[in-house]
């Protein structure tokens, strides 16, 4: 498996640390209800198909990436930096998230 | 027997090797199989289950019969294929799965008992008594049914692993692969051409035809010469591509040093991971045998193998050779043999209309129905219509058609497609992204078509990479197809002992497959597991399709409907040693050494692993016989004079930027923005789920600069966490973090005389407040001094750039010793911190909250922090939680970590469990055992006597619950 790091190029997956779904980017604000925290921490989709998850280029540039890939075909569809554009954005609509 | 003038081996040199203790001679270029054949040896192995005498079936890595053990330096490498192992001077090999000898094998009695040993026999036979299975049946079966044996010693040989990258990987160097590699290489692509043979050329090395007016092998040699001269080409001989993986990654096993006598500096094998943009599968096709009664005798082999032995090795297995085929390729073998002066006893062609116009006897529309000869073939029985007759022959070549080598195209879940025209499975299109099958691997068998397809596949592949393929100049070659007419098995005659073999390696016969279907195992996956067909080292390369065809037949289905089993990596066996090269013994993981490492070892300190670090356990003094004596002395030393310990393993993270303080406020539960420059603060860090992640101190070096310290265990974890928080949640903040753990050597100087030591060493009176930090100068070296303590004594930590670490350590020790102090190790460090109730990752193990360790007040109410929201969830605080407590035994008694806690008088059962012990140590300061642990509602139970039970080590003691701080509760010593 090879991940296209936006800074380092196509690199072997052994250089990366896997964290989990990109749901982790949509952190509830201060004072959010326990249900929101429960959803943020524990409730995950398990899609057969396209998924977005977080990888850390630990032995490379130490960037956190959102990698889009297909769990059925193993195809990697893209990778973008967590820092920058996507930072701190609220959860997109339509996601199963308590508010 | 050698044929004069034939073969591509070097006849001018002779090599001596041993097989089963006897000396034989071979030539450079020989395999063990070809050299034994030259010496007239037919019997090379015993079969897996029935211990039937067996000879060589193939000339390649798919060999099911001729498995041998290679002996060297007391080592024994089992299940090596004699058809692959090259002969070198002094090579020693032996046959396997026989006792006492190959010729006289006592377990051949199994063959007489064959009617009892059908598929699934042991499921049925060894059912009861149940207890006999593990003790009696299984060991007995394992002894009887078997492959080679290991030496039982560690494999001390060297193995390697390596990576390679290219534009185009060409798998197989026969006509297709050579043409593909040449086309791509001429266009300027970076090409790797991998072939499992010792010499490239594939089937061309066995072929007497012409390509472009040259002999096939000569044409291959000329192409290889051109490829070898090109800087953009890497030729990898003896390299089997074993697996196709995601994103253009392929696994490959190179036999680096298996063809020469072992050398210390030469790895035996190298496991490659080849990353390529495109690949061409030019792996060729494997000829398949035909199942008929007694088709497994020594002397019976594939027709293509006969041709390879003749044309490549200049050797034949007999002097009267018969052939049995359902296609034309065996006819070519017969003609080659005939031309070489070998007598062809008969060509038995199952096709009715087959031509009989040959200079040797041809029986068209005939089949072989039986054979004779115990340790070697003597005759075959031919059935033609209703007539049956015997043909005397000492060797028989079989050809049941050709199976394209589709394996790699199935490794990413692709399923091969049945092609009726060639009676074989061919690769599905695009089964592996970027991999194009071509030539025989795709079911295209003629040499001319293989050359054209190889060029075309390479052109498609490199054009996708933006390279232009030159118009291929495809040399003229023979355009013959085998014209296979499906024939899988000839029914055996009635009789319990009459069997026709499908899977030679696992002794699976046509009867077994029929029995499987009869007993309801009609799915191909069930049949495989019931009969074990295809589960031997050859992974069914010689038998899968025929077994499938028979199963289709007996279940009344078509072959495509019956389906195939799954081909998985590896294509050929890969030794674990090669895949795990470098992962054995010392050095299997990186080792991190402190700057004080040598100084500590010089003092006799045994080292203990802390993650990847090696830290001194204790520093024994003359006369001390146990670690505990040293530990007790070191604890007393720190409490009474001064001790020095290397604490460089703690993680150090430099945090800079205008928003650095704001950032620490977010990652720590407590507030750092209020910390003055020149001061250090203890901080607690949570995971987002509210559990404690780590603790440590952070020093404010400047308004916009902090130095964070993490625990040794969590240094990497915290770095990753900080990067995540910063990149995910701090858009636009001016803050950057970097690990400087390796940049600084840091030493704790602790004890009542610590200040005196440092003052004299630094040449200035130290006047640093508790939790202060200041720059210091040691000669010309700029360092840092922190007043922090993990021992409860007045303590300092002094840091210098790593390259000065060892010198500083030795200086500090010399000074300490003048004051009656000295170094202390991990054992003492642990006791000192337990006496003070300081936590480590033994306590903050990932399931405890700030509340559990009594630090809930450190979670600031005035700001948000990572983990705050979740830590306030119900259930993460309150009397139901197990809270950290101190423990001391009542009277004489030993505390052990890992032990569980129960109410006094309660039975030690899971439901009564109230907590556990995390850290223990003998306190020489307080003269008793001390423990830290977690106890349900523990903080409200100080003074209560509870029961500690360690079921594993057999301890059952009463102990008193207390506050975790045992020593100097007020911190008077600490603050000095």
Interface residues (C-beta under 8 A of the other chain):
Chain A: X1 X2 X12 X17 X19 X24 X25 X27 X28 X29 X30 X31 X32 X34 X36 X37 X38 X40 X41 X54 X56 X58 X62 X63 X64 X74 X75 X76 X81 X82 X83 X84 X87 X88
Chain B: X245 X246 X247 X248 X249 X273 X275 X412 X433 X688 X689 X719 X720 X723 X724 X726 X727 X728 X729 X730 X731 X864 X868 X869 X870 X872 X873 X874
